[in-house]
Amino acid sequence: MQLFGKRSYGEVFSMLPRIKSWLAVNGFTIWGIKLKNFTIDLPMRHEHLLFMGFSFILLSFFSLYFLFWLERKNQSKNLMLGRIFFLVFIAIFILSLKIPYCDKSIWKIIYDYSPGAGSIRAVTRIALVAYFYLIVANIIAFNFFLGKKNMKRKVIFVILAAIILIMEQISFELPSFDKIAYRKESAEINQAIAGSPCSMYYLFSEEGEDFKSQIHMMLASLNTNQKVINGYSGNQPPNYRTHIQPMNLIETEEWLNYYDSNHSYFCFMVDKKTKLKNNNNIDNYIPTYETENYLVYKIY
């Protein structure tokens, strides 16, 4: 748990929701273009898309007004439950919020003392729990509110609300990529691993391209049933370099020797298009296997 199960607070803190996170939305929706520039500076922005629409926000504020003001004297069990759920949402919102203009958050207390909180990093996991309580509170409030209206007004309100809420969620263009090109690369990496028996494998990547190599090696490990040094998705081992600056050959050897001193040798794989700057001793080795786009160096 100490080595692999718990993320550092720095990693957790970097992905806590900001105020902007609750206004971040898919760029292909009706509000996408207008709000994208406002939230463009969010780290890993695609994980911060928490915006449910302005109509949902308005309905939530009405629920707040209805539960805590219009019906404040009503102590029925359902309304009390609605108030509790709304307060839970507010508590999660405040506790997880990265405080604007300073690098602080109350979430540090949750991280230190709540079991399992150290493994939570993704913004959407926090938002999923928060939205559950808010949506239930909204349902309770509007169920009670509409209960006082005649059937015709209920139907009209529900239909209009559904149309507006759905319209704000419609995406005019779905994000996509050419999977054929990636599958071709993945198949070639599998071929390179199969053609050069080693105790384990490492695919080097240039700065900023590490996510691509991590995914390729993750799939390669599953497809070939071989050990790989890279192939992580976020929660990396201690002293493991990140996508900002991937490990070079000497750093890979040092890291491997420290954490697996019993290994025999490993294969250092490089895309032929990759510039091998700062890879130190790589010129001292001769490729032991080669595919159309990859060179494989066996490091003893």
Order of alpha helices (4+ residues) and beta strands (2+ residues): alpha-alpha-alpha-alpha-alpha-alpha-alpha-alpha-beta-alpha-alpha-beta-beta-beta
